[in-house]
């Protein structure tokens, strides 16, 4: 067995948790290794409960000595809902070495590495770091870039339209593809749309019972009509007075404000103007493109401009999902 194997097992532990239950914390897993064998495992199960390292230590039947602890993220060094994990590791007096996948980007929580070294425990950093960062990409983006992780989503016809000329768009994709969108919504902290989308489609913008409902963010120069479904859901509204700069700067203002609202992930489901503004701003991380075999022959395109082909070619196609009749493509920067 080698370090990569043990860290991969720690990552498997982390992935046992429901991200919605641990939010705003990241997914974290831990294994304890003695004589080249895993003798204990643990993961962070829910916000406000024990962290992965503590759960692994407490799962041991008897104390050990000179063991190695593998954990996917730097042990926290601050008092939150629980005492700092680094204290539990040091006080146990069971570990000669702690192997980490990555440092903690949260300035409030960092400091565990320094305390471990001061206690005489050897620390190694960077084992399976890319994978550990990937499973918590929203968390790392939030703290490192000081903005939400942004997913742009749109559904288009085979000939490239997201709506007919009158703005109507129900339904471009079929039920199985729409259910997939609801799953994505349930995994995001907020969903953003423009005023036209609200007025034309009157969407509920929820997860349709699949999971948690995201907060709703609306770009609108006018008050929201009280008859619309979203009016009762306490939406965050960015008005014309706030958004009076160029589109690129407007997107930055929006994301800065959502960062302050502790929104770690944002799903952008707006129309042509909103999608175009976000793509051109560069402030996004993924594009989810749903493609229907339907054709409108004329209508509103999903992107305003002729440069989307160049933009798409700069992205990495990471997933392609086939539904009954529709296709979903996921691109990452």
N, C-alpha and C positions, 0 to 999 in steps of 0.2 A: 504494500500500500504506500502511496506517496501523498504529498501535501495537496496536490490537485484533487485527488480522490476524496480526501477528507473534507476539503472545502466545498466540493460539489455536493457532498452529503449535507453539509450545513445549509447550502442553498436550497436543497430539496426540503429541508425542514422549514425554511423561510416561506417557501411557496405553499405550505399547508394552510397558511392563514388567509382569511378573506381580507383583501385590501381595504374594503369599506369599513370593516370592523376595527382595524388598527389605525385608520386615518385619525389625525394627521401624522402619525408615526409611520416609519417605513416598515417594510417586511424584513425581519431579521431572524436568522437561524443560527444554531450553535451545536457543535458536537464536542465531546470530551474524549480524548484519545490517551490510552495508556498501553504501553508495550505493543504499539502498532495496531491496536484494536479500539473500536468505538465502544465506550462503556456507558455513555449517557448522551441524550439528545434533548433539545429544547427549541421552542420558537415562541415569538411574541404573538399571542393569540388574539388580544383585544386591547384597545386603548384603555389605559388606566389599570391594567393588570401587569403582572410580572413580565419583565423582558426576557429575551431568549436565554441569556447567560444564567440568570437566576433559576429559570425553569430547568435548565440542564443540570445545574449544581444540585438543586433540590430533588432531582430524580435519582440521584445516586443512593444506593442502599447503605453504603458505608463510605467514609471519607477515604481519599487516596492521596498519594504524594507524587511529586515530580511528573505530573501529567501535563499534556498539552491541551489548550483550549482553542478551538477553531470557531471564529464568529464572522459573519458576513459584513459587519459594520463595527467601527470603533466603539467600544463600550462607553456609555454615557457617563459624564462626570458631574452632572448637576442634579439637584433635587427637584423633581417634578411631582407627578402623582405617586412616584416611588423613589426610594433612595437610589443613589447612583450605582449602576451595575459594576463600575470599576471597583467600588468599595467591597462589594460581595466577592469579587474575584480575589482581591488582595487578602481580605480577611479570612477567606477559606484556607489559605496557606497550602493549597493543593497543586499549584501550577508553577512550572519552571519556565513555560513559554506560552505566549498568546499569539496566534496567527490570525491576521485580519485580511479580509478581502479589500476593504477600502477604509479611508478615513471618513469621519462624519463631517459633512459640509455645514451643519448647523452650528453656528458659533456659540450658541447657548449651551449645547450639549458636549462640544468637543473638550479635550483635555485628558481623556482617558489614557491615551498613549503615554503622555508625560508622567502621569501618576503610576502607571504600571512599571515604567523604567526606573522611576525613583524608588519603587518597592523592590527592585532587584529582579524583576521578571523580564525575560527577554521578549522582545516584540518583533514580529516580522509582518510587513505590510505588502499587499499587492497580489496575493494568491487568488486567481480567478476574478480579478478586479472587474474586467469588462462585463462578465456575466452578472456579478453582484450589482453593478451599476445599472445594468439593463433592467433588472427586475424592479428597481426603484428609480427608473429614469425620471418619473414625475417629481419625486422627492429631490433628486439631485438638481434637476433643472430649476426648481423653485428656489433652492437656497444658493445655487451658484450663479444663476442668471437673474435672480430677483424678479421672477415673473412666473406665471403659470406655464405648465406644459400645454402647448396648444395643438389641438387636432382640428383640422379643417375637414368637414364632411359635406359632400353633395351627391345627389343622385341625378344622373343625366340620361337622356335618350341616346340611342346609338348614333344619332346625328348631332349630338352635342348640346342639347337644350335642357334646361332645368325647369322650364315653364313655357306655357303657351304665351302668345303675344298679349293676352289679357291678364297675364300674371298667374293664372291658375296652374296648379301642378299635381293635384291629387289624381290618381297615384301613379308615379312613374315606375316604381318597383313594386314587386308583389309582396305578399304577407311575410314570407320567410326572410326576405331581405330587410323588411321594415322591423321585424322582430330583432334582427341582429343590431340594428340601430338602437333599439331600446336597451339592449344589453350594454352597448357602448355608453349610452347616456347614464346608465346606472353606475358606471365606473368613473364618471367625471364629476367634479365638484360643482361645475357651472356650465350652462349652455347659453350661447350668445346668438342672437338674431337681430335683424334690422326691423324697422317699423313696417316696411312693406310686407314682409313675411307674416307679421302678426295680423295686419289688417286684411290681407287676402286669404290666408289659410286658417286664421283663428286657431292655431295649434295649442294643444295642452302642454307640450314640451316636457312630458314626464316619461318615466320608464315603463308605463303601462303595467305596473304591478310586478315587474321582473326584479327590481331592487330599489335602492334609494333613488329619490328624485333629485336631480341637480337643481341648484339655484338658477334663477333665470336672469339673464342680462339682456337688456334691450337698448338698441341705439335708436333714439327717436327725438325729433325736434319739437314734437308736440306731446301733450299729456296722453296717456293711454286710455282709450275708451273703456268705461267701466263694464260694458257688456262683453268684452273679450275674456276668454278663459284665463289668460295669464294675469289679469288685473287683480285677482284675489290671492295671488301667490307671492306678494311682496317682492316684486322684481327690482333688481338694480337697474336704474335707468340713466343712461348717459345722454344728456340733452345737447341741443345745438349750442348753448352757451358754453358748455365745457369743451365741446369738440369744434373749435373754430380755427384750428390749424390745418395744415396739409394732411392728407390721409395717413402718411407714414407717422407723423407726430401724433395724430389722433390715436392710432393703435398703441403707441408707446404709453400715452396717457391712460388708456383703458387698462392695459396690463399692469401699469404701476399701481393703479387704484385697486385692481383685483388682487394683486400681491398683498396689499395692506389689509384686504378682506380675508386673507389666508386661503385664497383659492389656488390650490396646487395644480389643478388640471381644468382646462377650458375646452369645450367642444363648440366649434363655430359652425352653425347651421344656417347662416344667412343666405340671402340671394346673391345675385350677380355683383352688386356693388360691394357688399360686405366681403364676399369671398375674394374678389379682385384686390380690395384694399389690404386684406391680411396677407395674401400671397406676395403682393408687391412689396409689402413692408419687410418681409423676411422674418417676421416674428411668429414662426410656427415650427412645429417639430414633425408632424405627420400630416399626410393627406389621405383621407378615406374616400375613394371614388367608387360609387355604385353605378354600374352600367346596365341599362335595360335594352332589350332588343327592339323596343318600340321606337317609332320615328314620329316626329312632329312636323318635319319638313320646314317649318319656320317657327320661330319662338324666341325666347330669351336665352342667350348662351350662359354657360356656367362661369365664364371668364371673359372680361372685357379687354380685348387686345389680341395681338397676334404672336405674343412671345411665350405663351404657355408651353408650347412644344419644347422650347429651349429650357424653360424652367423644369419641366418634367424630366428631361434628359439628364439634368443635374442631380435628380433624386434617385434613391435606391428603392427598387421594388422589392419589398420584403415578404409580401404575402399576396396570394391570389385565391379567393374563395369562390367556389361555384355553388350557386343556389339553384333552384328548380329552373328558372329562366334568366336570372340576373347574375352578374359577376361583381365581386368586390375586390378592388385592388388597394393595397396599403403601401404608401410610399413614405420613406423617411429621409430626412436631410443628411 
